Amino acid sequence: MGLKAFDKQMDAVLQEIGVMADEAVEAAALAAAKEAVKELRVTSPSRNGDYARGWGYKKDRTGRYTVYNKKYY
């Protein structure tokens, strides 16, 4: 195997690792947002439950997740 072929092979491997890392970060961020909403719903004060049920998350254009209260924001 020549040096150019090795270089192309390494580029392909590194690109695949980058894609896999991006997917893993995305999955972890989504899981964290879901877990935060779940925890907030359980621990929020509730007289009638509206505040506790109002928690949710959304993803913005940059790929970040924001946890917020839909009704009281």
N, C-alpha and C positions, 0 to 999 in steps of 0.2 A: 504494500500500500504506500502510495506516494504521499508527500507532505500536503499537497493540495487536497487530495482525497480525505486525508485525516482531518484537515482543517474544516472541510465541508461537513464531515461526520460530526465533529465536535460542535459546530454551530447548530446543527439540527438537534443534537442532544440538549444543548443549553437552551435552545428555544423551547423545546418540549418541557424542560424543567420549569422555565418561566411561566408557561401556560398552566402547568399543574399547580404551581405556587399561587398564581392568581385565583384559580378555582378554589383552592383550599382557603385562602383568605376570605373570599366571597362567602363561602359556606360558613366559616366561623363567624363572620360579621352578622349574617342572617340568624344564625343560632343564638348569638348574644342578644340581638334585638328581640327575638321571640322570648328568650328567657327573662329579659328585663321586663317586658310587658306582663308576662305571667307573674313575676314577683311583685310588680307594682299593683296588679289587680288584687292580689292576696293581701298585701300590706297596707293598701290605701284605706283611709277612713271612709266609712259608708253609713249614712243614715238610711238612704233609700237605694244605694248601690249605683247611682248614675255616675258619680265621680270614678269609682273603681272600674266600672265597665267601659269608661271612656278612653282608656289607654290603648294606644296603637303605635305602629311604626310605619315609616315610609322611607323610600330610597330616593335620594336626589340624583341630579344629573351626573354628579361626580362619583357616584357609587357608594356614598356614605349613607348609613341608616340613621334616622332620627327617631327617637322614642318621644312621644308627646301625648298629651291628653286631648283627644279630638273635640270634646265638648267644652272644656274649660281652658282653652289656649287662646 
